[in-house]
Amino acid sequence: MSKERMLKRIDFIGSSREDLREFPEEVKQDIGYALYEVQRGKKPATAKPLRGFSGAGILEITENFTGGTYRAVYTVRFQKVIYVLHCFQKKSKHGIKTPRQDIDLIKQRLKVAEEDYTANYKRGE
């Protein structure tokens, strides 16, 4: 199989998969396609680096839908797997800033992803 056809594995940390499943259907489809693009080694047009994590390979996909903004935060810092760290609807009315509780959860889940990667994927790098 050629490298272009190989898709990078995606793992969901914590409740991120279940949270994504609760999004409106159109949002799920858009985020799902964006994650597929990430698996193919591309950067989706709807993805951007998450503020506060500069140089850490933490990105967020944002989708606006009927007055709300939905986000999926993921990391590409690991060679063999993409981790989806957090999926949520932004409810803050104070600009575009990600709420502190969500940032803290992302940091916590990033540590879990690092531990998982070391335990399950790092061999043979």
Backbone as JSON, one array per atom type, in Angstrom:
{
  "sequence": "MSKERMLKRIDFIGSSREDLREFPEEVKQDIGYALYEVQRGKKPATAKPLRGFSGAGILEITENFTGGTYRAVYTVRFQKVIYVLHCFQKKSKHGIKTPRQDIDLIKQRLKVAEEDYTANYKRGE",
  "N": [[0.85, -1.18, 0.0], [0.57, 2.22, -0.82], [2.18, 5.14, 0.6], [0.53, 7.37, 0.49], [-1.99, 6.32, 0.61], [-2.2, 5.25, 3.11], [-3.69, 5.69, 6.2], [-3.33, 7.64, 9.07], [-3.65, 6.48, 12.39], [-6.41, 7.25, 14.56], [-7.04, 8.1, 17.87], [-9.28, 8.54, 20.55], [-9.42, 10.51, 23.42], [-10.51, 10.29, 26.79], [-13.81, 11.5, 27.16], [-14.1, 12.39, 24.6], [-14.9, 11.19, 22.11], [-17.57, 10.45, 22.61], [-18.61, 12.96, 23.22], [-18.31, 14.25, 20.75], [-20.15, 12.77, 19.27], [-22.5, 13.81, 20.19], [-22.86, 16.19, 18.89], [-24.55, 18.3, 16.43], [-25.74, 16.72, 13.41], [-24.7, 17.71, 10.91], [-22.45, 19.11, 11.77], [-20.97, 17.03, 12.92], [-20.4, 15.57, 10.59], [-18.8, 17.42, 9.16], [-16.62, 17.84, 10.93], [-15.76, 15.22, 11.13], [-14.9, 14.75, 8.47], [-12.83, 16.62, 8.36], [-11.07, 15.52, 10.27], [-10.45, 13.18, 8.91], [-8.97, 14.28, 6.81], [-6.77, 15.12, 8.31], [-5.79, 12.61, 9.06], [-4.83, 11.84, 6.6], [-2.61, 13.36, 6.41], [-2.92, 16.01, 5.9], [-3.7, 19.51, 6.49], [-6.66, 20.64, 7.6], [-8.8, 23.24, 6.3], [-10.36, 24.36, 8.25], [-8.94, 24.11, 10.56], [-6.76, 25.26, 13.14], [-3.88, 26.39, 15.01], [-4.1, 25.89, 18.52], [-4.42, 28.43, 20.82], [-2.04, 29.2, 23.36], [-0.69, 26.87, 23.36], [1.65, 26.92, 21.9], [3.85, 25.67, 19.46], [3.41, 23.07, 20.22], [1.98, 21.32, 18.68], [-0.79, 21.2, 18.9], [-3.98, 21.44, 17.78], [-7.09, 22.97, 16.7], [-10.24, 22.22, 15.37], [-12.76, 24.15, 14.08], [-16.23, 24.69, 13.89], [-18.97, 26.49, 12.86], [-22.39, 26.65, 13.65], [-25.74, 27.23, 13.41], [-25.68, 29.58, 15.17], [-23.95, 28.68, 17.15], [-20.65, 27.6, 18.19], [-18.67, 24.89, 17.5], [-16.09, 22.74, 18.61], [-13.25, 20.7, 17.98], [-10.49, 19.43, 19.45], [-7.23, 18.44, 18.78], [-4.14, 16.51, 18.6], [-1.12, 16.45, 16.75], [1.38, 15.75, 17.4], [2.55, 13.29, 17.73], [4.16, 10.55, 16.16], [2.87, 8.18, 15.19], [0.13, 8.24, 15.67], [-2.93, 10.11, 15.87], [-4.32, 12.06, 18.33], [-7.49, 12.78, 19.54], [-8.38, 15.17, 21.69], [-10.35, 16.71, 22.97], [-13.76, 17.54, 22.58], [-16.15, 19.99, 22.13], [-18.83, 22.36, 22.68], [-18.47, 25.72, 22.28], [-19.28, 27.94, 24.75], [-18.78, 30.32, 25.88], [-19.3, 33.77, 26.18], [-17.51, 35.69, 25.84], [-15.81, 36.75, 23.6], [-13.38, 35.09, 21.45], [-11.83, 33.51, 23.0], [-10.73, 30.47, 24.46], [-12.38, 28.84, 27.07], [-11.06, 28.64, 30.43], [-11.49, 26.23, 31.89], [-11.78, 24.38, 29.85], [-9.25, 24.51, 28.63], [-7.67, 23.55, 30.74], [-8.64, 20.91, 30.89], [-7.86, 19.97, 28.37], [-5.06, 20.06, 28.65], [-4.75, 18.14, 30.67], [-5.69, 15.85, 29.35], [-3.85, 15.72, 27.3], [-1.58, 14.88, 28.66], [-2.43, 12.3, 29.33], [-2.58, 11.25, 26.75], [0.14, 11.34, 26.04], [1.18, 9.45, 27.84], [-0.21, 7.17, 26.97], [0.77, 6.94, 24.36], [3.5, 6.44, 24.82], [3.29, 3.98, 26.13], [2.02, 2.34, 24.21], [2.74, 2.84, 21.51], [5.3, 3.85, 21.03], [7.41, 2.08, 20.79], [9.94, 0.97, 18.64], [10.37, 3.33, 17.23]],
  "CA": [[0.0, 0.0, 0.0], [1.39, 3.43, -0.9], [2.09, 6.01, 1.78], [-0.6, 8.28, 0.34], [-3.24, 5.63, 0.95], [-2.21, 4.88, 4.52], [-4.28, 6.69, 7.09], [-2.82, 7.61, 10.44], [-4.65, 6.07, 13.37], [-6.98, 8.27, 15.46], [-7.53, 7.64, 19.17], [-10.03, 9.55, 21.29], [-9.08, 10.51, 24.85], [-11.61, 10.65, 27.68], [-15.16, 11.46, 26.6], [-14.12, 13.18, 23.35], [-15.7, 10.53, 21.07], [-18.98, 10.58, 23.0], [-18.97, 14.37, 23.09], [-18.45, 14.5, 19.31], [-21.4, 12.12, 18.83], [-23.63, 14.64, 20.62], [-22.94, 17.38, 18.03], [-25.51, 18.19, 15.32], [-25.28, 15.83, 12.34], [-23.87, 18.43, 9.94], [-21.18, 19.42, 12.43], [-20.25, 15.75, 13.01], [-19.88, 15.25, 9.26], [-17.72, 18.35, 8.83], [-15.46, 17.54, 11.77], [-15.29, 13.9, 10.71], [-14.13, 14.9, 7.24], [-11.59, 17.33, 8.71], [-10.18, 14.55, 10.91], [-9.99, 12.32, 7.82], [-7.9, 15.02, 6.14], [-5.62, 15.04, 9.21], [-5.27, 11.26, 8.9], [-4.13, 11.79, 5.31], [-1.43, 14.2, 6.5], [-3.27, 17.37, 5.47], [-4.23, 20.41, 7.52], [-7.95, 21.14, 7.13], [-8.98, 24.7, 6.28], [-11.05, 24.76, 9.48], [-8.05, 23.85, 11.7], [-5.75, 26.28, 13.46], [-3.22, 26.1, 16.29], [-4.82, 26.33, 19.71], [-3.65, 29.41, 21.59], [-1.55, 28.74, 24.64], [0.04, 25.62, 23.15], [2.53, 27.19, 20.76], [4.9, 24.7, 19.19], [3.11, 21.77, 20.81], [1.23, 20.48, 17.75], [-2.18, 21.1, 19.35], [-4.81, 22.21, 16.85], [-8.53, 22.85, 16.89], [-11.14, 22.35, 14.23], [-13.93, 24.91, 14.53], [-17.4, 24.67, 13.01], [-20.09, 27.32, 13.3], [-23.66, 26.04, 13.26], [-26.92, 27.86, 14.02], [-25.37, 30.46, 16.28], [-23.0, 28.11, 18.1], [-19.36, 27.17, 17.66], [-18.27, 23.57, 17.96], [-14.65, 22.58, 18.46], [-12.58, 19.43, 18.23], [-9.07, 19.71, 19.68], [-6.45, 17.23, 18.55], [-2.7, 16.72, 18.52], [-0.36, 15.74, 15.71], [2.77, 15.73, 17.86], [3.04, 11.92, 17.8], [4.43, 10.03, 14.83], [2.04, 7.07, 14.73], [-1.3, 8.35, 16.0], [-3.54, 11.41, 16.14], [-5.2, 11.97, 19.49], [-8.53, 13.8, 19.73], [-8.29, 15.44, 23.12], [-11.55, 17.32, 23.55], [-14.78, 18.04, 21.66], [-17.07, 20.76, 22.96], [-19.47, 23.54, 22.12], [-18.01, 26.91, 22.99], [-20.43, 28.64, 25.31], [-18.33, 31.61, 26.42], [-19.79, 34.95, 25.46], [-16.43, 36.67, 25.93], [-14.89, 36.67, 22.47], [-13.01, 33.79, 20.91], [-10.95, 32.83, 23.94], [-11.17, 29.18, 24.96], [-12.54, 28.91, 28.53], [-9.98, 28.05, 31.24], [-11.78, 24.83, 32.25], [-11.51, 23.56, 28.67], [-7.79, 24.47, 28.49], [-7.16, 22.64, 31.77], [-9.0, 19.55, 30.48], [-7.0, 19.63, 27.23], [-3.73, 19.79, 29.21], [-4.84, 16.87, 31.38], [-5.83, 14.78, 28.36], [-2.58, 15.62, 26.57], [-0.72, 14.03, 29.49], [-2.93, 10.94, 29.14], [-2.16, 10.85, 25.4], [1.59, 11.09, 26.09], [1.36, 8.17, 28.53], [-0.72, 6.13, 26.08], [1.69, 6.79, 23.24], [4.7, 5.79, 25.33], [2.97, 2.59, 26.46], [1.46, 1.53, 23.13], [3.17, 3.13, 20.14], [6.65, 4.39, 20.91], [8.36, 1.02, 20.44], [10.36, 0.89, 17.24], [10.55, 4.63, 16.56]],
  "C": [[0.89, 1.24, 0.0], [1.19, 4.29, 0.34], [0.89, 6.94, 1.7], [-1.92, 7.63, 0.74], [-3.32, 5.26, 2.43], [-2.76, 6.02, 5.36], [-3.67, 6.52, 8.48], [-3.96, 7.26, 11.38], [-5.14, 7.28, 14.17], [-7.45, 7.57, 16.73], [-8.21, 8.82, 19.86], [-9.71, 9.4, 22.77], [-10.3, 10.96, 25.65], [-12.95, 10.51, 26.99], [-15.24, 12.13, 25.23], [-14.94, 12.52, 22.25], [-17.19, 10.69, 21.37], [-19.45, 12.02, 22.86], [-19.18, 14.74, 21.62], [-19.77, 13.92, 18.79], [-22.63, 12.93, 19.21], [-23.81, 15.9, 19.76], [-24.04, 17.2, 16.99], [-24.9, 17.41, 14.15], [-24.34, 16.53, 11.35], [-22.49, 18.75, 10.51], [-20.34, 18.14, 12.54], [-19.64, 15.39, 11.66], [-18.7, 16.13, 8.9], [-16.46, 18.07, 9.64], [-14.89, 16.18, 11.41], [-14.45, 13.96, 9.45], [-12.81, 15.61, 7.51], [-10.59, 16.38, 9.38], [-9.65, 13.54, 9.89], [-8.84, 12.99, 7.07], [-6.62, 14.99, 7.0], [-4.98, 13.66, 9.1], [-4.45, 11.12, 7.62], [-2.89, 12.68, 5.3], [-1.67, 15.63, 6.07], [-3.69, 18.2, 6.68], [-5.53, 20.98, 6.99], [-8.02, 22.67, 7.19], [-9.6, 25.21, 7.57], [-10.19, 24.54, 10.73], [-7.05, 24.98, 11.87], [-5.09, 25.9, 14.78], [-4.04, 26.65, 17.46], [-3.93, 27.26, 20.51], [-3.25, 28.85, 22.95], [-0.76, 27.45, 24.55], [1.04, 25.77, 22.02], [3.64, 26.15, 20.66], [4.61, 23.31, 19.7], [2.33, 20.86, 19.88], [-0.2, 20.24, 18.2], [-3.01, 22.02, 18.46], [-6.28, 22.03, 17.2], [-9.23, 23.03, 15.56], [-12.35, 23.09, 14.76], [-15.01, 24.87, 13.46], [-18.48, 25.54, 13.63], [-21.38, 26.71, 12.78], [-24.77, 26.67, 14.08], [-26.59, 28.64, 15.3], [-24.41, 29.91, 17.3], [-21.71, 27.72, 17.41], [-18.98, 25.86, 18.33], [-16.79, 23.39, 17.67], [-14.23, 21.14, 18.74], [-11.09, 19.74, 18.32], [-8.31, 18.4, 19.55], [-4.97, 17.57, 18.53], [-2.09, 15.85, 17.43], [1.11, 15.6, 16.14], [3.36, 14.33, 17.9], [3.12, 11.32, 16.4], [3.38, 9.04, 14.33], [0.54, 7.23, 14.95], [-1.68, 9.82, 16.21], [-4.45, 11.21, 17.35], [-6.2, 13.12, 19.45], [-8.67, 13.98, 21.24], [-9.59, 15.94, 23.74], [-12.47, 17.79, 22.43], [-15.83, 18.75, 22.51], [-17.71, 21.88, 22.15], [-19.01, 24.73, 22.95], [-19.23, 27.7, 23.45], [-20.06, 30.02, 25.85], [-18.85, 32.75, 25.55], [-18.71, 36.03, 25.41], [-15.42, 36.47, 24.82], [-14.56, 35.25, 22.07], [-12.16, 32.97, 21.86], [-11.57, 31.52, 24.43], [-11.26, 29.26, 26.49], [-11.45, 28.14, 29.27], [-10.25, 26.58, 31.56], [-11.52, 23.91, 31.07], [-10.0, 23.43, 28.44], [-7.2, 23.49, 29.49], [-7.45, 21.18, 31.4], [-8.12, 19.09, 29.32], [-5.6, 19.29, 27.73], [-3.71, 18.43, 29.91], [-4.89, 15.71, 30.38], [-4.58, 14.64, 27.5], [-1.6, 14.75, 27.35], [-1.13, 12.56, 29.36], [-2.49, 10.41, 27.77], [-0.67, 10.53, 25.38], [1.88, 9.74, 26.75], [0.92, 7.01, 27.64], [0.25, 5.87, 24.94], [2.97, 6.06, 23.67], [4.45, 4.3, 25.57], [2.63, 1.74, 25.24], [2.07, 1.73, 21.74], [4.65, 3.45, 19.98], [7.69, 3.33, 20.52], [8.69, 1.08, 18.95], [10.49, 2.22, 16.53], [12.01, 4.9, 16.34]]
}
